[in-house]
Every structure is written in C-alpha cells, then in structure tokens.
C-alpha cells in the first residue's frame, strides 16, 4: 500500500554532474505530438494493459450488480499500483462511477473502500480519509480500512494518528498486520533499529504471507537499508523482493543510484519507460553514462511532465521536483519540493525537499526540515549530517 520511492542525499553532487550532460539537451523542449493519420502509433501499451475491446467488455459490467463488478475494479487497482499504470486507475474509476451515484450502493462499505483507494492513488488523501472514517462508523475496527487510514496518515506525517490506526487492529488472527503496521510507524519516528528487528522477524516467519504482504515488508526494509546504508540488509531484501512490480523496481533503482551503479540501473529499467517514476531514474543513469539513449528518453520524460502540467495534476510533484533538479532551476525545484512536502512526508519527500533547499541555499526551508526531524525522531544519518553542514555554512 505504501509506495516507497527514495533519492538519497548523496545525489546532490551527482545532480550537478548530470546538469553538465544536459547542455546537449537544452533544445529538447517537449512539444505536443499530433498524429498525421489514423494508422499512426501514438503509444505502445505495457503488457497486461486493457485493450479497447477489453475496456468495452469491462464497461458493460457496470450494468451488472456491484458484486459482479467488484473483482474487476480491484484487479485494475492492483494493476495500477504494481505497474504504475494510470490507465488502469482511470478504468477502475470509470467502472466504479455508476455505483457511486446509485442509491442502492452509494453507502455500501465496499464501494466506499474502492472510492477511498482511488482517491488515495490520486493523492487526494483527506477525501480518502473521510470515506474510510465513514466505513469505520458502520464497521468499527474494520482491518482494511484501519490499515489504509494508517497508511495515509503515515504518508502525511501524522504519525500519532497512523499508530492509532494500527492499534485499532484487535483481531488475534491479524496480529501480523498489527505488528507490521506498528513497525512501519516506528521506522519513521526514532525507532528504526527496533522496526528493522520486528520486520525481519516477521519476514523470516513467512507463514502464510501473501505476495502483497511480503512485498510490503520488504519495501519497508528496503527503505531502512537505504537510510542506514546497510548493504547486508539490502542484499537480503533484494534477494526476496520481486523484479517485476513498479514499487520494487523503484526501491532497487534507488539503492543502485545511491551507490552510483549507473549501468546496473540502466540494465534494470531499460524496458520500463512506460512508468514515469522509473523513466526518471533511467534518464539519470543514462545521462551519467552519456548513453546514446539519454537524449530520447529525456525528451520522452519531458513530454510526460508537460502533460501533467497541462492537466494541472499535482500527484507527481515529487517527480517534477526531481526533474527540475536535473534542469538546475533551483527556485523551481524548491517550490515543487516545498509544495509536495505539504502533502506527503515519506522518506523520498524528506530527501527531495532537503536536496532542493540545499541547492537553493534556503536556510528557512532547511530549518523547517531540521525542526521536523527533531520533532519526529526521523533517522537518516547521512541526510541529517548534510543538513547540519549546510546550515553551518549558510
């Protein structure tokens, strides 16, 4: 559920190197592509994407009772998360929409839960939380709603509320979920070592874990490995973590980028240009190596970001800030990173805000981050060291 994406503080000097490589790309500004005929290929969809014919079949399901359509909506949401495919999210939203206006289903907890999932995926966190709270009024201590509510509060940096959500899971048969949920909060609030120990124990038990639960544990551990620069833990995690889903690929790529393993990143992500966050990391690695593909992939990424901006989308501000860091307009990157910080405060958000503030030499922003770290107990030794150093210099 928690989508973990990181770019650690060591990228600061690396970004400067990348900006030199960008000098040959300064004219590669994105322009809208308009096909000249009906046979022109606009885009090649990733494997597993819905074809037009399949979408028609799925859309016709909306004429059926909700119970007949619910599995397809859930499958599309899973596809959206694991592939990072916004098309699947849009299809799920479209398929669910008729039921959100149907008096027979509008207050159905299952419909509310799917709506909350879609809102969360679109970073409409407060709206999602309202729906989850409606479910919990109807079904107190409903585990899925508690976990999603905790996850959203965690992303927003509302750690006390996130812990309260975990604490609401009282079913003895779900103690695994309660412990993992608590460890995830501990990971962000000054108990990273204890969190690692709990998660490693849960992962070693591996008793009846679903692939999704196993991935969840390992993504949290990958975050811990990155922040502690723990190679042994990273090796263990990446032996288990899958190499097909977008969140897992992002975690692997960020570990490799942090250790300047550019060729390995390019090899890992070369076939994943359909995913914007992965394409961003691929471009960074290609530019560091002065790859022949760097210019084309940079242009593709620039076009994607132009589309976000044209649509007024704000769910990608983290990636926009990272991209702005590549282009080296420090004020623009800082504005985006600061705006993103108001919405979400996962590790990656802390890092990109810190990177942007250091680049712009903004002492007020650095003090905001430092105060937040002191208040929460957030542990990231390399980042806090660099932050303190920048404040002394400033």
N, C-alpha and C positions, 0 to 999 in steps of 0.2 A: 504494500500500500504506500509505503513511504518511498518516494522516488529520490534516491540519493545521487547527487552529482557534485563532484568536487574539482577545484582547481587550486592547488595549494600555493602558499606564499612564495615558494621557490620559482614560480612562474614570472615573478616581477622582472628579473634580468632577462629571462627568456623572451618575454614580450617585446622588450627593446630590440632584441636581435631580429625578431620577426618583422618589426616595423621597417627595418632596413630592406628586408626582402620584398616588402610591399611597394617599394619605389617603382618596380617594374609593372605594378598593377594599378597605379593611380588612375589610369584612364578606364579601368574596368568597372564603370558605374552601371548599376542594374537598370535595364530598360524593359518595359513590358514586352512579352513575346506574344505576337498575334499570328496564329496560323494562317497561311495563304490559301489553303484548300481543306476540304473536309477529310482528306486522307492523311493530313499531316499528323505525326505523332507528337502529342503535347507532353506526355509523361508516361514512363513505364512504371506500372504499379508493382509494389513488392509482392513477393509470394504470399498467398493467403488473402490478398485483398479481394473485396467483393466486386464482381463484375456487374455490368449494368443489368444483365438478366437476373443475377442472383439478388440484386437490390430490389428488383420488381417483385420477386417472389417474397422477399422479406417484408416489403411494404404491404403486400396483400395480407400478411399475417395480422396486420392491425385491425382487420375485420373480425378476428377471432377473439375469444375470451382471453383476458390478460394472461392466465396461466399457460396458455399455449404459446404466447409470445415471449414470456419472461426469459426462458433459456437462451433465445437468440439475442436478446438485449444484453444479457450477462456475458455471453460469448463475445459480443462486439466490444464490450467494455474491457474484457480481458485482453483482446487483441490490441485495442488502443494502447493499453499500458505496456504490454510485453513488446510490441513492435514500435511504440511511439508513433502510431499512425493516427493522425487527426481525422482521417476519413471515417475510420471505424467509429470514433467517438461521435461524429456528426450523424452517422447512420443510426447509432443507438439512440441518440437524442430524437431523431426524426421518428423512429419506430415507437418510442415511448410517448411522444407528444399527444396523440389522440386520447390516451388513457388519463393524462393529467387534466383533461377537461371533461372527462366522463364522470357524472355524479356517482356512478357505481364504484369507481376506482380512485377518485381523487384523494381520498384519505386512507387508502389501503397502505399499510406499512411497507409492503413490498414495492409498491410504486414510489412511495416517498423515499425509500432506501436507494432505488435506482436513480431517482432525480438527484438525491444528495451526492451520489457517486459522480454523476455527470457534472454537477456544479463544482465539486472538488477538483475534478480533472481540468476544468476551465479556470481554476484558481479563484472561483467565487466562494471563498471559504466561509464567510459569515452567513451567506444564504444557505449553504450546505449545512452548517451547524444548526440553523433554525429548524430545518426539516428533521434532522436527527433528534433534536430535542422533542419534536412532536411525536416521533416514534417512541421515545423513552417515556413519555407521558402515558402512552397507550400500553406499552410493554416495558415496564421498569426493568433495568439491568439486562436489556437485550444485548447479547455479546457483540454482534456485528456492528451495531450502532455505537456501542461504547468504544470499540476499537477504532472505528472511523473517526469518531469525535475526538478521541485521544490523539490520533494521528494528525488531525487538522490543527488542534491546539499546539501540538509539538512543532509543526511546521511554522506556525505563527509565533512561536516563542512563548506561548502561555503554558509554562511548564507545570505550574501547580494544578491547572485545570486538566492538563494531559495526564498527570499522575492520578487525579481523581477519577478520570475515565477508566484507567487500568484497575483502580481499586474497586470499581463497580462490578467487576467480573467475579462473581462469588461461586459459580458452579464448580464443584471439586473436579469435575471431568475436564475443565478448561483451565486448570492451573498452569499448564504450559503457556497458554496465551497470556495469562495474567503476569507470569514471571518475565516473559519476553517483552511485554509491553512496559513493565516497570524498568527493565534493564535499558530499554530504548530511551526512556526519560533520564535515567541515571547517566547515560552516555553523554548527555548534553548539560548536566548540572553538577559537575565536580566529582563524579564517581565513575570515571571512565575505566579504571582498573577493575573495580567490582563488577561493572557492567560486562566487561570482557569475560571475566571468570564465569558469570552466570550464563552468558550466551554460549560460551564454549562448552559448558556442561550440557546445556540443552541440545546443542548441535550434536554432541557425542552420543547422547541418548538415542537420537534419531529413531524414536519409537513411534511409528505411525505418522510421521510428519508428511504433509502433502508437499509437492514440489514448490508450491507458492510459499508455504511456511518456511521450508528450508532456505529458499531464496531470500526471504525476509530476514532471517537470522544472519545469513552470510553477508547481506548488504550492510547491515549494521556493523558487523565485524570488519568489513572492508573499510568502512568509514573510520573505525577505531585504528586499524592498521595504518591508514594514511596519516591520521593526525599524530600518531605516536611514531611514525616511520618504522614500523615493526615488520621487517622483511619476513621473519619466520611466520608470523600470523598471516601476512599477505599470501605467502606460498600455500599455507594450509587452506585458506579461504578460496583461492583461485583454483585449487585442485578440485574443489567441490562445486563451485559456482558455475552455472551454465554459460555457454558461449553463444547463445542464440537470442536472448532477450535484450531489449534496449537498456534496461537498468543495469543488468550485469555487465554488458559491454561498456557502458559508461564508467562503471567502477574500475574495470580492468584498464581502460584507456587512461583514466586519471592517475592511477598508480604509475603507469608507464610514463606518462607525461611528466609527472613529478620527478622522475628519475632519468629524464632526458633520453628515453629509449624511443627515439623518433621512428626508426624503421619498424619496430615492433608495433607501434600504434598504427602506422600506415598499413601494415600487413593485416592487423586485426580488423580495421574499419574500411578497407578498400571497397568492399561490396555493400556498404551500408550508407550510401549517400542519400537514400530516401528519408533518413531520420536526421532532423535538423541539428539536434544536440551532438550526435555522433559525427555529422558532417563538419561541424565546427572544430571538433578535436582532430579530425582527419586533416583539415586545412592547416591547423597549427603544425602538425607533424610534417606535412608535405612542404610547407614553407621553410621549416628549419632545415630540411634536406635539399631545398631548391629542386624539388621534384618537377618533372615535366608536366605533371597533372595539377600542380598547385594553382596555376592561373585559372584553369577551367573550373576547378572546384571552388575556388574563391568567388568566381563570378556567380556560380550556382547558389552559394550561400548568401551572397549579396542580394540576389533576386528574391530568395526566400524571405529575407529580413525586410525587404521593401514591401513584400506582400503583407507581412504582419503589420507594418506601419500604416499601409494604405487602409487596412481593415480596422485600424485602431485597437488592435489586440495588445493586451498588457500581460498576458500569461507567459510571455517569453522574455521578460525584461532581464532575467539573469543572463540568458544567451546574448541578448542585444548588448548588454554591458560588456560581456566578454569580447564580443565582436568589435565594439567601439574601442576596447583596449588595444586590439590589433591595429586599428587605424590610427591610434595615438591622439585622438582629440580628448585630452584628459578631462575637460569640463563635461563633455557629453557622456563619457563613460561614468563619471561620478554621479551625474544627475540620474542616469538609469539605475546605477547600483543603489543609490540612496532611495529612489522610488521603490525598487524591488525590496529593499530592506524593510519598508513599512508594511509589506505584505507577508514576507516569509523569512525565516531565520534559521534555515538548515546550515550545515557546515559550508556548503558552497556559497551561500548568500553572505555569510560572515567573511569568507575569503575574498569574494569579488568586491565587496564594499571596502574591505581593507586595502586590497590592491589598488582600487580606483582612488581612494583617499590618499594613499602614499604617492601615487603617480601625480595627483593634482596638488600635493603638498598642502592638504586641507587639514589643519590642526583641529578645528572644531569637529569635523567628522571622525578623526582619529580618537578624539576624547570620548565621543559618543560610543564608539566600539569598545574602547578600553573600559568605560563605566559599565557597559553591558556584560562584558566578560567578568568583571569583578562581582557584579550583582548575581550572575547565574552560576559562576564557577566553571564556565566552559573551558575545557582543556585542549590546547593546541600549542605545544611549546614553541615550535618554530614561528608560528604566526604571532604569538604574544611577544616573543623576543624581537621580531622585526618591527612590530607596532611600537614597543617601548623605545627602540632605537630611533625610529622615525620621529617620535615625539621629542626625544632629546635633541636631535638635530634641528628640528623645527623650532 
